[in-house]
């Protein structure tokens, strides 16, 4: 696609209030205009995911991103889905299309990990919510809980950011800990 075509499409999305733009020098940075637009896109991805899979050759970057990455401030990819699946299988969380719930066993598990197990009354952010993963086409943990789990994994050295990417690498310590705690084998 020609740059002028892309600019035209982006201008229409800004005009339709789906994107917002920030100019910085010669550059323009686009982002989703609101959380409502993000939620709409996530719901559309569920509908678009129905049907036969399409073949898309993967690059090295997309393999790393599909394996483990940040999605906003929480973990996604195969790693994020594995954590959500393991926590749901142990009844630490209950996830549905509209939201998520942390159980009493889940709260105890989170406290053992050093993660605040209850939502902050001052926060308007959802504490536990499912987020559809684009590479796995399944749920990973979003909301404040997903962010807290990702933050704690970074603090403990279980994961580290890959340079110039949202992809994350899982350390040997992280593989061992995730295997011991949640029986996740990466």
C-alpha positions in Angstrom: 0.0 0.0 0.0 1.3 3.4 -0.9 2.0 5.8 2.0 -0.6 8.2 0.7 -3.2 5.4 0.8 -2.3 4.5 4.3 -2.5 8.2 5.3 -6.0 8.5 3.8 -7.2 5.4 5.6 -5.8 6.7 8.9 -7.4 10.1 8.4 -10.8 8.4 8.0 -10.3 6.4 11.1 -9.4 9.5 13.1 -12.4 11.4 11.6 -14.6 8.4 12.6 -13.2 8.7 16.2 -11.8 5.1 16.1 -8.2 6.4 16.3 -6.5 9.4 17.8 -3.3 10.9 16.6 -0.5 12.7 18.3 2.0 14.7 16.2 5.6 14.8 17.4 7.9 16.7 15.0 7.7 15.0 11.6 6.0 11.9 13.1 2.4 11.1 13.8 1.6 8.4 16.3 -1.8 6.7 16.1 -3.6 4.8 18.8 -7.0 3.5 19.5 -9.3 6.4 20.5 -10.8 4.8 23.6 -11.2 1.7 25.7 -14.6 1.3 24.0 -12.9 1.0 20.6 -10.5 -1.6 22.0 -13.4 -3.6 23.4 -15.3 -3.4 20.1 -12.2 -4.7 18.2 -11.8 -7.5 20.7 -15.4 -8.6 20.2 -15.0 -8.3 16.4 -11.9 -10.6 16.7 -14.1 -13.3 18.3 -16.5 -13.2 15.3 -13.6 -13.0 12.8 -12.0 -16.0 14.4 -14.9 -18.3 13.5 -14.3 -20.1 10.2 -11.5 -21.9 8.6 -7.9 -20.9 9.6 -6.0 -18.9 7.0 -2.4 -19.6 6.1 0.0 -16.8 7.0 3.7 -17.5 6.8 5.4 -16.5 10.1 8.5 -14.4 10.4 11.0 -14.8 13.3 9.5 -11.8 14.9 6.0 -13.2 14.7 7.1 -16.5 16.2 8.6 -14.7 19.2 5.5 -12.5 19.5 3.2 -15.5 19.3 5.2 -17.4 22.0 5.3 -14.6 24.6 4.6 -10.9 24.5 3.0 -8.1 26.3 -0.5 -7.1 25.3 -0.8 -3.5 26.7 0.6 -4.3 30.2 -0.2 -8.0 30.6 1.1 -11.2 29.2 -0.2 -12.7 25.9 0.8 -15.3 23.4 1.3 -19.0 24.2 2.7 -18.0 27.6 -0.2 -15.7 28.6 -2.8 -18.3 27.4 -1.0 -21.1 29.3 -1.1 -19.0 32.5 -4.8 -18.3 32.1 -5.6 -21.9 31.3 -3.6 -23.2 34.3 -5.2 -20.8 36.7 -8.7 -21.7 35.4 -7.9 -25.4 35.6 -7.0 -25.0 39.3 -10.1 -22.9 39.9 -8.0 -19.8 40.8 -10.0 -17.8 38.2 -13.3 -18.2 36.4 -13.3 -16.5 33.0 -16.3 -15.8 30.8 -16.8 -13.6 27.8 -18.0 -10.7 29.9 -15.5 -10.8 32.7 -13.5 -12.8 35.2 -13.6 -13.6 38.9 -10.8 -14.6 41.3 -11.7 -17.4 43.7 -10.6 -17.7 47.3 -8.1 -20.3 46.3 -6.9 -17.9 43.6 -6.5 -15.1 46.2 -4.4 -17.4 48.4 -2.2 -18.3 45.4 -1.7 -14.7 44.4 -0.8 -13.7 47.9 1.9 -16.5 48.0 3.3 -15.0 44.8 3.4 -11.5 46.3 0.5 -10.1 44.2 -2.3 -8.0 45.6 -5.3 -10.4 45.5 -8.1 -7.9 45.7 -9.1 -5.0 43.4 -8.2 -1.5 44.5 -11.4 0.4 45.5 -9.9 3.5 44.0 -9.4 1.9 40.6 -12.0 2.1 37.9 -10.1 -0.6 35.9 -11.5 -4.1 35.7 -9.6 -6.3 38.1 -9.8 -9.6 36.3 -11.0 -9.9 32.7 -10.4 -12.2 29.8 -8.5 -10.7 26.8 -8.7 -12.5 23.4 -5.3 -13.5 22.2 -4.7 -12.8 18.4 -2.1 -15.5 18.0 -3.8 -18.3 20.0 -7.4 -17.3 19.5 -8.1 -18.0 23.1 -8.3 -16.0 26.4 -5.4 -14.7 28.4 -5.7 -12.6 31.6 -6.1 -8.9 31.2 -7.1 -6.1 33.6 -5.3 -5.2 36.8 -4.7 -8.8 37.6 -3.1 -9.6 34.3 -0.9 -6.5 34.7 0.1 -7.5 38.3 1.0 -11.0 37.2 3.2 -9.7 34.3 4.8 -7.1 36.6 5.6 -9.8 39.2 7.1 -12.1 36.5 9.4 -9.2 35.4 10.4 -8.4 39.0 11.2 -12.1 39.7 13.3 -12.3 36.5 11.0 -15.0 35.1 10.6 -13.0 31.9 12.5 -10.2 30.2 11.7 -7.9 27.4 13.3 -8.5 24.0 14.9 -5.5 22.5 12.7 -3.2 20.3 9.7 -5.5 20.6 6.7 -6.4 22.8 8.0 -10.0 22.7 9.3 -11.4 26.0 11.8 -14.2 26.7 11.2 -16.7 29.5 14.3 -17.3 31.6 15.3 -20.7 32.8 14.2 -19.6 36.3 10.9 -18.6 34.9 10.4 -21.9 33.1 11.2 -23.8 36.3 8.9 -21.6 38.5 6.0 -21.7 36.1 6.4 -25.5 35.8 6.5 -25.9 39.6 3.6 -23.5 40.4 1.2 -24.1 37.5 2.6 -27.1 35.7 3.3 -25.0 32.6 5.8 -26.6 30.3 7.3 -24.2 27.7 
